[in-house]
Amino acid sequence: MKTGVVVAHPRPGIVQITMDRPERRNALDRAAYRALAAALAEADGDDAVRAVVLTGAEGCFTAGNDLADFQDMATKPESSEGLAYLKVLAQFSKPVLAAVEGYAVGIGTTMLLHCDLAYAGDTAVFRLPFVHLGLCPEGASSYLLPLVSGTKKASELLLLGEAFTAKAAAEAGIINEVTGAGEALSHALGKARLLATLPPSSLATTKRLLRQAHKHAIAETLEREAAEFHAMRLQPAAQAAFSRFLGKRG
């Protein structure tokens, strides 16, 4: 059964997880979120895995959440597959690298805040359109984005919700480096190969120490944002925005 996620092992010690729904610009539905969480959990439990690379199929990272799922009025925040995936990503003990091409929208940008290293081709386009959709930030981005970008820049990106370039994403601390178009994955895999040669206990301990000070705040923000997000998702403004978007796409 197609899950919208493909797992590969391009080199010993490296797992490549690819979001693979190109007909929807790799938008993530519930099945894709479950597959992402399962792939990460399996990699975290496998001592042979030293690093994970997240990417998207056919020149696109992800257009974000599949908005058709947001129209489901019965879904509860505690049963959100997207939240479950973000929790696994936030708690992952090994290095996670992201390779971004094309669109990185919504969670396509916020998940990068949980990655240890992120690279993007110079034609990549980022956007945090939550306010435009009648929603609020998710993925602990209301905490992490001011942390890496400063409050003024985070306010600009989250309140205005305008598209921004890979260069702007690097300047805001969302990604580490801009590569040539189409070169982000090879660059990320090269960094992953380097990490795979280093002592795993040193990598795990360094990552844990880097994140320890913010661990509880991130967990609390994930839950708080999810509750607010769910309440706003059910409101007429958000439902109307979803319908307009899906109508345009159709």
N, C-alpha and C positions, 0 to 999 in steps of 0.2 A: 504494500500500500504506500502510495506517495505521501510523504510527510512534509515536503517543502524544504528539507534539509538533507545535505549530502555530507557524509563523513569520509575523509580520506587520510592516508598516512604517507605523505610525500617523501618523508625521510624517517629513519629510525628515531624514535623519541619525539616526533612532531605529529600532532593531529591537526588537520585542516577541516574546519567546519564551515560549510558553504550554505548560505541561505539561497534556496533554489526554487523560486516561483517567478521566473522571468516574465511570464505573461501578466503578472501583477506588479512588476518592478520589485519583485521579492518582498512584497508586503507580507507581514507576518500574521497568520491566522492562529487559531488555538492549537491545531495540529503541529504547526511549525514551532510554536513556543514550547510545546511538550517535547518535541524532538531536540530542540536546542538544549533544554534543561537536562534531558537524558544523556545527550552526547557529552556535555560538560561534566556531569556527575560521573560518567564512566571514565573519562579522562583523568579526573581528579583521583579516582580510586586505583588507577593503573600506575604502578611504580615505574613502568617502562616509559611513560609519557613525561617529557620534560617541559614542553611548551605547547600552547594551542594558538592557532591562527584563525581568526574569524574573518570571513569575507562574503561577498555576494556573487551570484552567477551573472554571466553575460554583461559585464561592465556596469553593474549597479549594486551598491551595497544593500540598502533596503529603503523602500518608500514609507516605512513605518508600519504601524498597526493596520491591518485590514479593517477599514471602517465599517464594513458590513457586520462585523462582530459587535461593534459598538452600538448597533441598533437593537441588539438583543436586550430587552428590558428586564429579563429574569436573572441575568448574571450578577452574582454578588462579588464584592471586592475580595473577600477571602478565598474565592474560587478562581481568581484571575490567573490564567496560565502565564500571562505576561509578567505579573508580579512574581510568580514562582520562579520563572526564568531569571529575572533580575536578582532575586535573592541568591540563587546558585552562582551567578556570575560575580556578585559582590563578595561572596564567601570563598571563591575559588582560590586554592592555595598555591597554584603554579602560575608562571608568567602567561598572560593572555595578550596577544598582539592582534591588532585589527588592520585590515587592508581595505581601504575605501576607494571605490571608483563610482562615478555617476552620482546617484542620489543617496543622501543619508538624512532622512526626514524623521522628526519625532524621536521615537526610541532608537532610530538609526543613528542619531547623534547622542542621545543621553546614555546609551550603552557604552559609548566610547569613554565616558568618564570613569567607568569601572575597569577599563582595560589598562594594562600596565604600559603598553606602547601602542601607538596608532600612527599609521601613515596613510596619506591620501594622494591620489593622482591630481595634477594641477587643474583638471577640469571638473573635479568633484563639486557637488553643490550640497550645502548643508542648510537645514531649516528646522526651527522649533515652533511649529504653527499652532500651539495649544490654544492660545487666546483666540485666534481666528476661528477655531472649532468650538468655541464655548467651553473650553476645558482649562485645566491648570497643569503645571509641570508634573512630570512623573520621573521614575528612575532615580530619585533622590537628587535630581538636577537643581532643585531650589536650594539645596545645601552645597552640592559639589561644584556647580558652575560659578557661584561667587568665590568659592575657595580657589579655583584655578584661574579665573578670569578677572576677579574683582567685581564689586557690587554694581558699578556703573555699566560695565560691559555685559554682565549677566542680565541686568535689567533691560538693556537694549535688545539683546537676543531673545529674551523670553517675553517681554511686553510687546515689542513691535512685531516679533515673529517673522521677520523678513529673511529671505534667502541670503546666504553668505558663502564666500569662496573658501577654497582650501587654504589659501594664504591667510585669510581672516581667522579660520579655525586654528591654524598654527599660532597666530599672534594671540589668540584667546586661550591658548594652552589646552585645547581640546584634542589636538593631534601633535605628534612630535615633529613631523617633517613632511614637506610636500615633495612628491616625486614627479617624474614625467607621467603624462597620461598613459594609463595601462601598465605602469610599472610598480604600483603599490604592493601587489601580492608578491612579486619576486623579491622586492625589498624586504617585506615583512618576513618572508621565508628565510632570507639570508640572515636576518637578526635572530630568528628562531633557531637556525642551525648553530649560530654562535652560542646561544643560551644553552642548547642541548649538550654542549661540550663542558659546561661549567658544573661544579659540584651541586647536586640538587638540594642538599640540606642548606647550603649557603643561600641559594636562590629563595627557597621557601622561607627561611628565617628573615632574610632581608625584606621580602615582600610583607611578611607579617609585621615586622617592626615599622615599615613605612606606613602601614594602614591602621595600626593599632589605635592611634589617638582618635581616629574618626570612625572607628568600627561601630560603636553604639549609636552615634548620631546618624550615621547612614541608615542603619537598620530602623531606627525610629522614624526617620524622614520617609523612607520607602513606605512604611505603613500609613503614616499620616497623609502623604500625598495620594496614596491609593484610595483612602476613604473619601477624600475631597474629590478626587477624579471621578470615582463612581457616582457620587451624588450629582456632580455637574453633568456627567454623561447622560443622565436620565432626564435632564431639564429640556424644555422645548427649544431653547436656543441651540444647544448642542445637536439635538436630533434633527433640527432643520438644517444645520450646517452639514451634517453627514449626508442628508438627502440631496442637498445641492451638489456636494462633491461627487457622490455616486451617480447623480443624473448627468453631470458634465462628462464624467468618465465613460458612461454608457453611450 
